[in-house]
Amino acid sequence: MTPDDLRSFLAAYESGSIQKAAGRLNLSQPTLSRRLRRFEDVLGVALFERSPSGLAPTVYGHAFAQRARMIMTEMELAGRELLRIRDAVGGFVAFGVSPGVAVSLLPVAKRLLDATSPDLRLTVVEDVSEGLIEQVRERRIEFAVCTAPLHPDADLLVERLGEDPFVVAASERHPLAGRGPVPLAETLDYPWAMPTFRGAVRQWLESRFVGAGLAPPAARIETSSMLFLKPLLADARHLSYLPARLAEADYPGVVAIPCAPSMVLTRTIASVRLAHREPGPAAELVAATLAGAAGRLPAVRLAGLDERAEASRQA
């Protein structure tokens, strides 16, 4: 199995056509066809079903595609690392951060890295925690700093860095702002705009309403864009459920809305990487710098947040 074999397979898999794949690789169609046949012989399975209309991946082809992409990504990262060593240019790291981390930890870490490793090149991906962990597993990024999974699988190594409470958030001009604890039923009188998060946070949020005998809020808008949420919350009508550090650092005029029962959920912020994947020196440096930046963060001071009324603390 060679890199050319993998490139040929992925080109054919992604294009669904010998003609298109050959053009993409700058090969003749007969050459590509022979290469794919030879590769299938080596693997001992048929990766494609061939017909006049093109190529259709078999069950083996679909299964192999994910692994092939991982191998090619690893080879690309290894090549970059070798170039770094050869040219002494400081290294390259691709990692991910959740929105709250992007506005709280990342600026501090970037200043530290500028002082210690000015030639280090970074690719930073921002996404919700579930999306980042998927990218870690796909090896598109080396690690992620995000909300820790409640029950991490054995393939993940999770290192705790700090905590961040999630809160019901709204404009300081919202009718519910500045009051005492608001009954959950009253929050359902207003439209909700929610980040596109899944898993434990969403389940916990919905369980609080169900436990109070209410239907969970039906988000009128769901978005992965934290930028898009800003004007929605500024209109003094919408409610959302956000990390308090994100609201404090990046959403001027937004406050926490105390609720009864309490809707404060404290989650662990962690560095997450594959347990069996050893980070390179540059990745270790960036991860350690982010951990150091986490240790310097002050306590959250978002208006309206009363952590004494905290409802739950989850790992």
Residue pairs with C-beta under 8 A, 6 or more apart in sequence:
1 39
1 42
3 72
3 75
4 35
5 35
5 38
5 39
5 42
6 68
6 71
6 72
7 25
7 72
8 21
8 25
8 27
8 32
8 35
8 36
8 39
9 36
9 39
9 47
9 64
9 65
9 68
10 65
10 68
10 69
10 72
11 21
11 24
11 25
11 32
12 18
12 21
12 32
12 36
12 48
12 55
13 47
13 48
13 55
13 57
13 61
13 65
13 68
14 21
15 21
15 24
15 55
16 54
16 55
16 56
17 54
17 55
18 29
18 32
18 33
18 54
18 55
19 29
21 32
22 28
22 29
22 31
22 32
25 32
27 35
36 47
36 48
39 47
40 46
40 47
40 48
43 60
43 64
45 58
45 60
46 58
46 60
46 61
47 57
47 58
47 60
47 61
47 64
48 55
48 56
48 57
48 58
48 61
49 55
49 56
49 57
49 58
57 65
66 138
69 138
70 138
70 139
73 138
73 139
73 140
74 139
77 92
77 94
77 139
77 142
77 280
80 92
81 91
81 92
81 280
81 282
83 89
84 90
84 91
84 92
84 282
89 119
89 121
90 117
90 118
90 119
90 120
90 121
90 282
91 117
91 119
91 120
91 121
91 280
91 281
91 282
91 285
92 120
92 121
92 122
92 123
92 282
93 120
93 121
93 122
93 123
93 142
93 280
93 282
93 283
93 285
93 286
94 122
94 123
94 125
94 140
94 141
94 142
95 122
95 123
95 124
95 125
95 141
95 142
95 143
95 144
95 145
95 283
95 286
95 287
96 124
96 125
96 126
96 127
96 132
96 135
96 136
96 141
96 143
96 144
96 145
96 146
97 105
97 106
97 124
97 125
97 126
97 132
97 144
97 145
97 146
98 126
98 127
98 128
98 129
98 132
98 144
98 145
98 146
98 147
98 243
99 126
99 128
99 195
99 226
99 243
99 246
99 250
100 164
100 242
100 243
100 245
100 246
100 249
100 269
101 145
101 146
101 269
101 290
102 124
102 126
103 245
103 246
103 249
103 250
104 245
104 246
104 249
104 297
105 145
105 161
105 269
105 290
105 293
105 294
105 297
106 124
106 290
106 293
108 293
108 296
108 297
109 286
109 289
109 290
109 292
109 293
112 289
112 292
112 293
113 120
113 122
113 285
113 286
113 289
116 285
116 289
117 282
117 285
120 282
120 285
120 286
122 286
123 141
125 132
125 135
125 140
125 141
127 135
127 224
128 146
128 195
128 196
128 197
128 198
128 224
129 144
129 146
129 147
129 148
129 149
129 197
129 199
130 197
130 198
130 199
131 224
132 141
132 144
132 146
132 272
133 144
133 146
133 149
133 156
133 272
135 141
135 144
136 142
136 143
136 144
136 156
136 272
136 273
136 274
137 155
137 274
139 274
139 277
142 273
142 277
142 279
142 280
142 283
143 271
143 272
143 273
143 279
143 283
143 287
144 271
144 272
144 273
145 161
145 269
145 270
145 271
145 272
145 287
145 290
146 269
146 270
146 272
147 164
147 201
147 243
147 267
147 268
147 269
147 270
148 158
148 160
148 267
148 268
148 269
148 270
148 272
148 315
149 156
149 158
149 199
149 200
149 272
150 199
150 200
150 314
150 315
152 158
152 272
154 275
155 274
155 275
155 276
156 272
156 273
156 274
156 275
157 272
157 273
157 274
157 275
158 270
158 271
158 272
159 270
159 271
159 272
159 291
160 268
160 269
160 270
161 268
161 269
161 270
161 271
161 290
161 291
161 294
161 295
162 268
162 269
162 294
162 295
162 297
163 266
163 267
163 268
163 269
163 313
164 243
164 244
164 245
164 266
164 267
164 269
164 300
165 243
165 244
165 264
165 265
165 266
165 267
165 300
165 305
165 307
165 310
166 201
166 205
166 241
166 242
166 243
166 244
166 263
166 264
166 265
166 266
166 267
167 241
167 242
167 244
167 247
167 256
167 257
167 263
167 264
167 302
167 304
167 305
168 187
168 239
168 240
168 241
168 256
168 257
168 259
168 263
169 233
169 239
169 240
169 241
169 242
169 244
169 247
169 251
169 254
169 255
169 256
169 257
170 176
170 177
170 190
170 233
170 236
170 238
170 239
170 240
170 254
170 255
170 257
171 177
171 233
171 234
171 235
171 236
171 253
171 254
171 255
172 178
172 253
172 254
172 255
172 303
173 236
173 253
174 190
174 236
174 237
174 239
174 257
175 190
175 236
176 182
176 186
176 187
176 190
176 239
176 257
177 255
177 257
177 304
178 255
178 304
179 258
180 258
181 258
181 259
181 260
181 262
181 309
182 257
182 258
182 259
182 260
183 259
183 260
184 208
184 209
184 212
184 214
184 259
184 260
184 261
184 263
185 212
185 214
187 217
187 239
187 257
187 259
188 214
188 215
188 217
190 237
190 238
190 239
191 220
191 221
191 237
191 238
191 239
192 217
192 218
192 219
192 220
192 221
192 238
192 239
192 240
192 241
193 219
193 220
193 221
193 222
193 223
193 229
193 232
193 233
193 238
193 239
193 240
194 219
194 221
194 222
194 223
194 240
194 241
195 222
195 223
195 224
195 226
195 229
195 240
195 241
195 242
196 222
196 223
196 224
200 267
200 314
201 241
201 265
201 267
204 265
204 312
204 314
205 216
205 241
205 263
205 265
206 216
208 261
208 263
208 311
209 215
209 216
209 217
210 216
211 261
212 261
217 239
220 238
221 232
221 238
223 229
226 246
226 250
229 240
229 242
229 251
230 250
230 251
232 238
232 240
233 240
233 251
233 254
234 253
234 254
239 257
241 263
242 251
242 254
243 267
244 256
244 300
244 302
244 305
245 297
245 300
247 254
247 255
247 256
247 302
248 300
248 301
248 302
254 302
255 302
255 303
255 304
256 264
256 302
256 303
256 304
256 305
256 306
257 263
257 304
258 304
258 306
258 309
261 311
262 309
262 310
262 311
263 311
264 305
264 306
264 307
264 309
264 310
264 311
264 312
265 311
265 312
265 313
265 314
266 307
266 310
266 312
266 313
266 314
267 314
268 314
268 315
269 294
271 287
271 290
271 291
273 279
273 287
279 287
300 307
